[in-house]
Amino acid sequence: MLIDDLRCMIAIVLKDLRAYYFKPPNISWGMIFPFAFLLAFVIRNPGDTEALVPGLLGLTLLFGTTSMEAIVITFERRIGALERLLLAPMRLSALLAGKLLGGVIFGMITATVTLGIGALAFGVETVRWALLVSAMLMSAAAFSAVGVLVSVLVNEVFEAQTLANGLRFPMIFLGGVFVPVSALPDPLPVVARFFPLTYGVEALRFALGGAGSPARSLMDLGVLAAFTVVLFVVSVRVLARRTA
């Protein structure tokens, strides 16, 4: 059973990457949009541009993982492809894990490209590589899990896009990308702690030589892992109920 699950997961990942992710609109949404956001911020408030690289990475991971992740399952349900996948010899959790991994891989690829461009454009002096890779990977998993949950909660693609944007945009402005969470007025710092982007940006900032501590970064990674597990389990149960 495990071998069948793994084989089907790999097939789903390869299919989704080929059919959905590596398309020009998706690449532009995942990379150009975060750059445009930060460029507008730099023009408005020139200053320490190096401090913007963690936020740029966080935004790229967020949009790279969720831009298609949030609509793939909804789209496949509409065209009947999901029903065919459900007939495959695998568990429902393996199906969703394959969908999630597709988003994680695409998010990591776009974030790696963004890291190279951001380092050249803004400059990065100190890099804690083990923490950086871990923070990128755990952030991609948590954001991809958000996209999976969105996709199983709705029936139409436009509903998935609306719900995904309703979650992403509060995260952008409250997750520490532009303004540190500690500088937000009350009660916004409390609200920010309910968003995975907050923990991803914190871990990425320390990994790239910014403020923070090893203990705090490990806590951030733990919270991101918890987000991933909880959102994934909820998604499996929701999809199981909707396909029963």
N, C-alpha and C positions, 0 to 999 in steps of 0.2 A: 504493500500500500504506500509506504514512504517513497519507494522508487518511482511509482506511478505519479505521486504528487510532485516530486522533484522534476520528473520529465515534463509534466504538463506545465509546471511553473516556468521552466526555461522556455518552452514553446510560447507561452503567453507573453513573457518578457520580450522575446525576439520579435514576435508579431506586432506587439504594441509599439516598440521602438521604430520598427520599419513603417508601420501603417499610420501612426499618429504623431510620434514625437519629433522625428527628424524631418520636419517640414518647415519651410521658410517662415510662415506666420508664427509658428510656435517658437522657433529660435529667436525671432525678433522680439516677441512678447516676453520671453524669459530673460533676455540680455539687454536689448536696447531700452526697454521701458525702465528698468532700474537705473541705468546710466543717465537717462533723461531726467529722472526724478532728482538724482544727486547733482547733476549739472546745474539744474535750476536752483538748488540749494546753495551750491558753491558761488554762483553768480550773485545770488542775493546776499550771502554772508561769507565772503572770502575769509579764509583763516587756515586752521590746521587741517589741510586736506587729507593727511595721512590717517586721521581719526575717522574719516568717512569710509575707508576700505572695509571694515567689519560690517557696517550697515549695508554697503553695496553687495557684499557677499551674501548677507542674510536675505536681502531683497531678491537677488538672483536665484537663490535656493527656493525661496517662497514661490516666486512666479514660475520658475522652471519646473518645479514639481507639481504645482496645482493647476497650471494653465490647461493641461489636457487631462490630468488625473481626475479632475472634478467632473468631467463630462464623458469620459470614455465609457464607463459602465452604463450611464444613462443613454448614450447614443447606441450602444450595442443592444440594449434592451429594446429600443425603438425599432431597430432593423432585424431583430430576431437572432442576432449573433450570440447574445448571452445565453439564450436557451440551448443553443448547440454546445456551448462551452459546459453548461451544466450537465450535459449527457456524458461528458468525458469521465474516465475512471479516476476521479480525484475528489478530495473533500472541498467543501465550500471555502474553508480557510485557506487552502492551497491556491484556489482560484484568485481570491483577493490578495494573497501574498504575492502572486505573480503580477497582478495589477500594481500593487504598491512598489514592487522592486523596479518596475519600468520607470516610474516617476523618480525613484531614488537615483537610478543610473543616469537618467537624463539631467536631473538636477546637479549631480556631481560633475558631469561633463561641462555643463554651462558654467558652473561656479568655478571650475578649474581654469577655464578660459578667462573668465572675469577676473580671477585672482591675478593672472599674469598681466592682463591689461591694466588693472587697478594698481598693481605694484609699479609698473612702468610710468603710469600717469601721475600717481599721487605719492609714490615712494613708500616702502616698508623696510624698516631697519632691522627689527627683531621679529623672528618667527619661531614659535614653539611648534615644530612640525607635527609631533605626535598628537598634541592637543588640537591643532588646527584640523588635521584629517578627521579626528574623532568628532569634533564639533560640527564640521561640514556634513559628515555621514549621519550623525544623530539628528541634526536639523533637517536634513533631507528626508529622513524616515518619518519624523514627526509631521512635517508639512505634507508629505505624501499621504500620510494617514488622515490628515484633515481632508484632503481631496477625495480619498476613498469614501469617507463618511458622507461628504456632500453628495457624491454621485449615487449613493444607495438610498438617500433620503427623499429624492425628488423623482418626478416622472418625465420631465421635459428638459432638453438641453438648456433652454433659456432660463429655466428655473435654477439649474445647477450653476450657471454663470452668475446669476443674480445673487444666489446664496454665497458662492465663493467670494465674490467681490464684497459682499456684506461682512465677510470675516476678514478678508485681506486688508482692506483699507483702514479699519481701526487699528490693526496690528502695525501697519506702516507708521502711523503717527504716534502710537503709544508704546511701541516696542523698543524704543531706544535707538532707532536708526538715525534720526536727526537731532533729537534732544535726549540727554540722559534721563532715565526713568526717575532718578532721584530729584531731577529739576522740575518734574511735572507737578502741577498744583494738586492738592488733595481733592477728591479721592482717586485721581487717575493712576498714581503708582500702584494702588491696590488692584485696580482694574487691569493694569498692564501685566500683572502676575498671572492672569488667566490665559495669556497668549503664549504659545510656544516660541514665537519670534523673539520675545523678550529674553528668554534664556539662551537662544541660539546666538543672538548678537552679543550678549555678555561673554559667552565662552569664546566666540570669535575675536572679540576685542582683546581679551587677555592673551589669546594665542598669538595675536599679531603685535604683542608688545605694549598693549594698553593697560588701563587700570583693571584691577582685580586681584585674585589670589588663586593658588592651586586648589584650595579647598572649595572656594566658591565655584570655580569652573567645574570641578567634579560634581558638585551639587547640580549645576546647570545641566550637565550631561545626564545625570540621573533623572531629572525632571523631564527632559526631552524623551528619554527612554520610557518613562511612565506615560507621557502623552501618547507615544506611539502604541504602546500595548493597550491602553484603555480605549483609544479611538478605534484601533483595529478590532478588538473584541466586540465593541458596540456595533461596528460595521458588519461583522460576520452575523451577529444576531439579527440585525435589521434586515439584511439581505435574505437570511434564512426564513424569516417571517413573511417577507414579501414574495418569496418564490415557493412557499409551501403550498 
